[in-house]
Each structure stands twice: as C-alpha cells, then as structure tokens.
Amino acid sequence: MFGSPTIMITTPDACKQVLMDDEHFVTGWPKATLELIGKKSFIGISHEEHKRLRRLTSTPINGYEALNTYLHFIDESVVSTLEKWAVMGEFEFLTELRRLTFRIIMKIFLNKESDVITESLERVYTDLNYGVRAMAINFPGFAYQKALKARKRLVEVLQTVLDERRVASRTCSNPTAKDMVDNLMEIVDENGRKLTDEEIIDVLIMYLNAGHESSGHITMWATVFLQENPEIFKRAKAEQEEIRRNRLPTQEGLTLKEVRKMEYLSQVIDETLRLVNISFVSFRKATTDVFINGYIIPKDWRVMLWYRSVHMDPEVYPDPKKFNPSRWDGPPPRAGSFLAFGAGSRLCPGNELAKLEISVFLHHFLLGYKLTRLNPECPVRYLPHPRPTDNCLARITKLSSS
C-alpha cells in the first residue's frame, strides 16, 4: 500500500526514538502525500534543508509577535461569524468552521488577495485532502487523480500571485503592509540564497492546508465534546468568565496574555487532540539497520508511526475513550506519549497558531452560544480526517444572557 516494506510502531518509547533520531531516520511519506503536498515542502526535503526552511519561516508564523499580530483579526472574525451563524438556522457546522479557518489562514499568508481567490482555493483544497491519504492511483474516478488536478490548480494560482507581486514591487512606490507571501519572497539565508518559486509554493500549499483543516476539525470536536459534557462545559465557561471580568473596560478584544491564562481550556484542546487524532499517523524511513525495542528495522524500510494507538494506550491514559481534560492536570505526559503535533525537529511549525485559533473560538462560544446537533448519533467517517458524515449538521443559538 505504501510502496515499500513498512513496519508499524505503536508504543510511546519507540515513537520517541524514531522521531528524535534524525541520523537514522528521514521523512518517508508515501507517494500520494509527497506529490500532493510538494517535494519542496517540509515533508519532502532533507534534514538540513528542513532546518534551513523551518528557521526562515517558523518565527513569522508561530513567534510571539506574529501571534499577537494575528490575534486581533482572528478575534474579530470569530465574533462576527458566530453572530452570523446564530441567525442561519440549520447548517453544516464543520463546513462553515473550515471556511472560517481558511479565511484566517488566507489573511495571514495572502492578505492582499481577493475574496474570489480565497473561495477558489478553499474549494480545491477539499479535493486535495481526499487524495493525500489515498493510494497513488492516477486513473479517472480515484481520489488521487482528482487531487492531482487540484494541486495543479493551486500551483497555477499561487504562481500567478508570485508573478503579480514581483511586478507590483517594481512599479509601486507606496507599498502596503507585507503579508507572509511578501516575507517568503524576500527571505535571504546566511549564504545570501533566496527561496525558489517552487519552495515558496510548496510551503504555501503545506501551510494553507494544515492551517485550516486541523484547526477546523479540532474546533468542531472540542465544541461538540464541551456541549456533550455539561460539567466540563461549566468549568471551561467559568474560566472564560473570570478572564472577561478581569478585563479593563477600555480593552477591545482578547489579548495574548489572556489566552495564555486559559489553562483549563488548553487542557480541553489537548484532550480533544488526543481523542480525535486528526494527524493520526506519520512516516519515516530508516537510513540504516536500526534496533528498536529488540527488533531490527532494515535499511530503507518505511516506519509508520500510529499515533492513535499511542493516544489510546490505557497504560498511559486510563479509560482512554473518555473525554477527560482533567487528566492533563499536573506534569506533562512523558515524551512520545502525546504526538498531536508530532515531535522532534519536525514538530508542526504552526502548532501555536492552531491552538490560538481554537482557543479564541471556544472562548466566545462558551461565553454566549449553544450548539444543537440535528443528528447527534451520526456515524463518523475517518478519512481524510475524523468527522460526522453529515459534517455536524447543527444550529448555533445565541444565549440571551451573553
């Protein structure tokens, strides 16, 4: 299925060893994922190239100043979106959440682009995602072929954006505020080298995809779990009310300092990430024969790290199927036992931005809204990401006391 002999790893210690050992393991994603996300993205490049690219791009996305800059737009977007949803009646909660998170990530990366480009990119990303975890069968009717066409469209749109930006930079005497695309085009490393268009496009495809898919799905599940567990909802809401009470009368919107005080809400998010496992698997390839737990992994064999098995291990997480944010009280779990954002040098570079988006949404939802699912017993589909088959058909109600 994955194009080479593959060994599955399901224990925390073994996962930790593979993820932390950049000498004996390199990235080893299957063909479909590599071709669709991009050979010049983080999942396709060598360890040295990855270090270089991560160093150049991570701070503008996950750094404190960057998060502080993005927070105001995220906060305003969530407030206005919840108000709109409260008068919509029935709608697909997950579908609308994905649109919200996509608008946010587009604002961060392509602030200057039109709503038409945003809408066109959002549509093709749906096709791309269905092919990322499919078998690489390039034949009509298969998800992979449809996803290849989606990637081609994404590359065309993003290349046009880069070309237009270059023309504008030469002709515009009064440039507007820079966004992530501008920063990526101007980045120069210590050797004076700039990123190529292929590198920029693959980085954009990767970030734009990860920046809305995971955030949208986890926000949906966290909201559902909170609504299904009244005592947990009550405790999380009390924390948000305390934050609101301590706010200065002149303050407009959330601050990063307030978000950092949402300790219980952070536990709710981590528990959702553990239970749902949006990124439930990762791949590495052995560069030489390696011993793990008394077994040998031969050179060039692929290693599939099964995160779901780690997150549902009853020895690590008692009663693992129960949604219990309080299990995160006390010291953090041992290395290798919580892999929602991966681990090691290839830890997800946008993890802080994702948690920020989810926290802001849940803050406002808890303070003033209620979710009512129309099909609470709806079956769950697990690929490409776990989701209700009805995309969480629901109503959002604004509470009169808000």
RASULSUL-V143297 format. One line per field, one symbol per residue. ss: DSSP state (H for helix, E for strand, L for the rest). Layout:
# RASULSUL-V143297
ss = ???
This chain:
# RASULSUL-V143297
ss = LLLLLEEEELLHHHHHHHHHLLLLEEELLLHHHHHHHLLLLLLLLLHHHHHHHHHHHLHHHHLHHHHHHHHHHHHHHHHHHHHHHLLLLLEEHHHHHHHHHHHHHHHHHLLLLLHHHHHHHHHHHHHHHHHHLLLLLLLLLLHHHHHHHHHHHHHHHHHHHHHHHHHHHHHLLLLLLLLHHHHHHHLELLLLLELLHHHHHHHHHHHHHHHHHHHHHHHHHHHHHHHHLHHHHHHHHHHHHHHHHLLLLLLLLLLHHHHHLLHHHHHHHHHHHHHHLLLLEEEEEELLLEEELLEEELLLLEEEEEHHHHHLLLLLLLLLLLLLHHHHLLLLLLLLLLLLLLLHHHLLLLHHHHHHHHHHHHHHHHHHEEEEELLLLLLEELLLLLEELLLLEEEEEELLLL
